[in-house]
Structure formats: structure tokens, C-alpha cells
Amino acid sequence: MIGVAGLSYLASDPERIGRFLAVTGLGPENVRAAARDPSFLPALLDHLLANEKELVAFAEEMNLDPARVRTARDVLSPPVVL
């Protein structure tokens, strides 16, 4: 749910979604297809986690602790332990 909310958050602002698309190499025409890939939402949450300003703004908008974004990311794709 947090991952989908993250996509909605990014998509609600042209600058935010533009930065995400530029970083991922996706285009607006293929975001929907990419979202079906199991790695998409963890990557989207990684994008939010990499920018503290965006992370805090997203967490405030969703009324949740920013740490829950990290937890959601790890649930979607657990970190690899070597």
C-alpha cells in the first residue's frame, strides 16, 4: 500500500515524477507496464528513501513515520545478506 501511495505521490507533481522517470529511464508511456514488475515498487521506495526532503514530505502527506517507508521497502524486497 505504501509503495502504491508513493507512486501516486510522485505522479501528483510533474517535477517529482519527472525526476523519477529521469533516474529510472522510464517514460510516461511505460510506467504502467513497469509497475507490474515485482522490482518496481521497491525501486520507487528506494528513490524516495534516497532523498530525505522527498521522503519526509511523502511521509507527512501519508501521515506516517518515515521509518515505515524503509520497512515497506524491505517487506517488498528484503535486503540481501551475504
C-alpha positions as CSV (number, residue, x, y, z in Angstrom):
1,M,0.0,0.0,0.0
2,I,2.8,2.4,0.8
3,G,4.5,1.6,-2.5
4,V,1.4,2.4,-4.5
5,A,0.9,5.6,-2.4
6,G,4.5,6.5,-3.3
7,L,3.7,6.2,-7.0
8,S,0.6,8.4,-6.5
9,Y,2.7,10.9,-4.6
10,L,5.3,11.2,-7.3
11,A,2.7,11.2,-10.1
12,S,0.8,14.1,-8.4
13,D,3.6,16.5,-9.2
14,P,5.3,16.9,-12.7
15,E,8.7,17.7,-11.2
16,R,8.7,14.8,-8.9
17,I,7.6,12.2,-11.5
18,G,9.9,13.8,-14.0
19,R,12.9,13.2,-11.7
20,F,11.8,9.6,-11.0
21,L,11.4,8.9,-14.7
22,A,14.8,10.5,-15.5
23,V,16.6,8.4,-12.9
24,T,14.9,5.2,-13.9
25,G,15.0,5.7,-17.6
26,L,11.3,5.0,-17.9
27,G,8.9,7.1,-19.9
28,P,5.4,8.1,-19.1
29,E,4.2,5.6,-21.7
30,N,5.7,2.6,-20.0
31,V,5.3,3.3,-16.2
32,R,2.1,1.2,-16.1
33,A,3.8,-1.8,-17.6
34,A,6.9,-1.3,-15.4
35,A,4.7,-1.2,-12.3
36,R,3.8,-4.8,-12.9
37,D,7.4,-5.8,-12.3
38,P,8.0,-7.0,-8.7
39,S,11.1,-4.8,-8.5
40,F,9.3,-1.6,-9.4
41,L,7.8,-0.7,-6.0
42,P,10.9,-1.4,-4.1
43,A,12.9,0.8,-6.6
44,L,10.3,3.5,-6.2
45,L,10.6,3.4,-2.5
46,D,14.4,3.4,-2.8
47,H,14.0,6.6,-4.8
48,L,12.1,8.2,-2.0
49,L,14.5,7.0,0.6
50,A,17.4,8.4,-1.3
51,N,16.1,12.0,-1.0
52,E,15.3,13.0,2.6
53,K,13.3,16.0,1.6
54,E,11.0,13.9,-0.6
55,L,10.8,11.1,2.0
56,V,9.8,13.5,4.8
57,A,7.2,15.3,2.5
58,F,5.8,11.9,1.4
59,A,5.6,10.6,5.0
60,E,3.9,13.8,6.2
61,E,1.4,13.6,3.4
62,M,0.6,10.0,4.3
63,N,0.7,10.7,8.0
64,L,3.3,8.0,8.7
65,D,6.7,7.7,10.3
66,P,9.4,7.9,7.5
67,A,10.9,4.7,9.0
68,R,7.8,2.8,7.8
69,V,8.8,3.6,4.2
70,R,12.0,1.7,4.8
71,T,10.1,-1.1,6.4
72,A,7.7,-1.3,3.5
73,R,10.6,-1.3,1.1
74,D,12.2,-4.2,3.0
75,V,9.0,-6.2,3.1
76,L,8.6,-5.8,-0.7
77,S,12.2,-6.8,-1.4
78,P,14.2,-8.0,1.6
79,P,17.8,-6.9,1.7
80,V,20.4,-9.5,0.6
81,V,22.5,-10.7,3.4
82,L,25.9,-12.0,2.4
